Amino acid sequence: MCVRLRAKGPLSFSCSFEVSEAAFEVHAPHFLPDFVAGRLFSGFVALPVANLHHSRWLRNVRVSLEDSSESTSFRIKSETSEFAIAPGQIRLISFQLQTVADDFVLPDCGQLELSVKVSSSEGSRSRPVVLRCRSVAESFLFTFLDHDGSVQHAAAVAPMDRCAGESSTCPVVLTLHGTTVPPQNQADSYKRMMNNEFVFGFSTAWVLAPTRSSHDNETI
């Protein structure tokens, strides 16, 4: 095995190996959408699933919600009903989280935890998925399908006031950011002080801060 390292200044590296008892592992998603004012603004999720076996394919991979009091209001929609993952590989299993009823509104909360179950030819494993609850006055994260079919994410801040005009359509301020700046931090940088408190966004415009990769910016 070869590991290529790059660093500025002192560098230390350690590596350890262990035998896993599980045939596969479900990792936490890199990003998740938020609930905005009690509603699911977007529901696309990419769940990394790793096949830990050295020779067997992980077949018939399916995603579902485990039964709970919260899960009764949600369902999972997947464009592909079954997936297969090669030995030693990690694959992003994309699906869409939807509310069962169109008029569903989540009561006041700090976060919502759902348990996603991944079933396969080698058994099943579960992974908790925690979604934040945000108000309209706060910046929020949402996910979307990019032109290459991958799940990407962006941050947004809603206008503080109702937009004028017959259509009441608000303009959008598209803002990009540096390599180490997350989308939400970029969106939150648009703020001003009013009555000794920070107010985020603009009066009659949306703030949109997508991830920095070039294809995301082209999509937006």
N, C-alpha and C positions, 0 to 999 in steps of 0.2 A: 504494500500500500504506500502511495506517495501523497504527501500533503504539501501544498504550495502555500507559503506564508509570506505576507507583506506587512511591514510595520515601520513606524517612525519612532526611533528611540529604542529603549529596552524592550525585548520580546521574550515572553515565556509561553510554553505550549505543553499541554499534558493530554494524554489520551488513555482511555481505558476501554476494555471490552468485557461483555458479560453475555451469558446465554439467556435468551428470553424464553419464558415458559409459554407466552402467548404466540399464536400463529400470525396475528396482525395487531396493529395498534392504530387508534384513532387520535389524531392530534387536534389541538385547539385551532379554530379558524384564525387566520391572521387579522381579520377585521369583521365586524358585524354591523348591521343596520340598527338604528335607534327607533324607539317608539316616540312619536311626536304628538303631543297633546292627546295621548291615549290611543293613537292610531298607528298602525304599521305603515310607515312611509314607503318602505321598500322591503323586499323579503329574500333577495338573492344571497345565498351562503355557499362558500366553497370550503368543504371539509377535507383536510388532508388525511388520507388513509394509507398506512405503510404495510406492505406485505413483508413480514420478517422471515419467511421461509426461503431457503436457499435454492429450492428446485421446484416447488409446487406453485402453480398459479392460484391466485385468490379469485374464485369465480362466484357468480350469482350475488354480487355485492348489491345490497338494497338498503335504503335509508327510510326510517320511519320514526314516529314519535312514541316514546314510552308513555303509558297511561299515567295521568296525574290530573289533579283538579284544574291545572292551568292548560294542559294539552287538549282538553275537550273543545276549546275555542279556536284551535289551530289545526292545520293540516299541512302536509308536505306534498309539493308537486315536483316531479322529476321528469325532465324531457326524455331520459333514457331509463327504462325500468330496471335494467340490470347492467352491472359493470364487471370488468375483469381487470386484475392488477398483476403484473408480471412479478416473478420472484425478486426480492430485494429492492423493489421500486416503491415510490410514493406517488399516489395519484390524487388529484383534487376531485372530489365527488361534489358536483354542483347540483343544488336543488333550490327550490323557492318555497319559503315559508309564507303561508297564507292564512288569513282569518276565515273561519267557517261562515260567518255572517258578514255581509258588506257593511252593516251599520254597527259593527262591534267597536266599542270604545273601552279601553282599559281603565279601570279606576286609578286614582292617584297612587303612584308607586315610585320607588327609587330604581328598581330593576325587576326584570322578569326572568326566571330561570326555567328552561325547558330541557328535557333529556332526550337527546337524539340517539336512536339505536341503529347500529350498523350490523346487518346480518350478512353472512357469507357461507361459502362451502366449508369454512374452517370454524364455524360457530358465530357468536355475536359478541359485540362490545358496545358500551354506551359512553357518551360524552356529554356533559352538561354544556348548554349554550345559554349564556347570560346576555340579555338585551337591556340596554339602558332606557330609562324613561326621561324624555326631555320636554320642556315646555316650548311654546312658540317663540318666546323671548330669548331662548338659548340657541346656540349653534348646535347642529345635529349632524350625524353621519348617515349616509344612505349608500346603498350598493346598486349596481347596474350591470347589465351584460355589455361588454365591449364588442367591437366589430369582429374580434377573433373568437368570440364565444366565452372568453374568460370573465370571471366575476371581478369587478373593480369597485372602488369606493371613492367618495368625495364628501366634502363638508359643505354645509349651506347655512345661511342665516336669513330668516324671513324678513320682509319689510315691516317696519314698526307701524306704519300708517297705511290706510287704504289708498291705492293708486288712483290718480285722477284720470279723466277721459271717459269716453263712451264705453270702451272695451274694458276699462279698469285693468289693463295689462301693465305689469311692472317691468322695467328694464332689468338686466342682469349684469352685475359687475363680476367678470371672470378674473380671478386672481391666481397666479401661479406662485410657487414657493421654491426654496432651496432644497438641496438633497436631504438634509437632516431634519427638515421641518415637516411635521405631520399635517395633514389637511385641516384638522380641527384647529390647531395652533395658528395656521395661516388665516382661517376664517375669523378667529377670535381677535386677530390683530386689528380688525376694523372696529374700533370702539372709541367712545368719547365720554367725557365726564359730564353728567347732568345731575344737579342736586346732590353733589358729593357721592354719586354712584356711577359706575361704568354702565354705559348703554351700548349694546353691540349692534353692528349693522348700520343700515341707512334707513331714512324715513320712508322712501318710496322706491326701493330697489332691492333685489335679491343679491346676496353675496354667494358666489359659487367658487369653491376651492377644490379642484380635482387632484388626484394623485399626480406625481410629477412625470411619470413615464410618457414618452412621446405619443404613443398610440392612444392613451387616455385623453390627452389634450386635443388630438384630432377628433376624437369622438364627440367631446363636449362642443 
